[in-house]
Amino acid sequence: MNKLTGFLVAAVLGTVAATAAFATDYTRGTVKKVDLKGKKVTIIHEELKNLDMPAMTMVFRMADDTMLEKVQEGQEVEFVADRINGNLTVIELKE
């Protein structure tokens, strides 16, 4: 019984650690401008913790056109951004 309990505790801790590793921190912001032709969006955003950037207004590329089509000027958004090929890019958009 003791070995079984130890195994179960290890399994639960492993699952929790794996879930935490895949947890996504979304950043809140407001869309200031949408540039469909340039495939860019300007967002007034809170701190980007994963990029170690303070709150500011920035221009981002969008990872794909479907995300770009979903945003409008003045819209409140929650997003994940990262550097892709040297460009700040919105890689995930919460709907």
Secondary structure as the mmCIF struct_conf table of DSSP 4:
data_model
#
loop_
_struct_conf.conf_type_id
_struct_conf.id
_struct_conf.beg_label_comp_id
_struct_conf.beg_label_asym_id
_struct_conf.beg_label_seq_id
_struct_conf.end_label_comp_id
_struct_conf.end_label_asym_id
_struct_conf.end_label_seq_id
HELX_RH_AL_P HELX_RH_AL_P1 ASN A 2 ALA A 21
TURN_TY1_P TURN_TY1_P1 PHE A 22 PHE A 22
STRN STRN1 THR A 27 ASP A 35
TURN_TY1_P TURN_TY1_P2 LEU A 36 LYS A 39
STRN STRN2 LYS A 40 HIS A 45
STRN STRN3 LEU A 48 LEU A 48
HELX_RH_3T_P HELX_RH_3T_P1 LYS A 49 LEU A 51
TURN_TY1_P TURN_TY1_P3 ASP A 52 ASP A 52
STRN STRN4 MET A 53 MET A 53
BEND BEND1 ALA A 55 ALA A 55
STRN STRN5 MET A 56 MET A 62
BEND BEND2 ALA A 63 ASP A 64
HELX_RH_AL_P HELX_RH_AL_P2 ASP A 65 LYS A 70
TURN_TY1_P TURN_TY1_P4 GLU A 73 GLY A 74
STRN STRN6 GLU A 76 ILE A 84
TURN_TY1_P TURN_TY1_P5 ASN A 85 GLY A 86
STRN STRN7 ASN A 87 LEU A 93
#
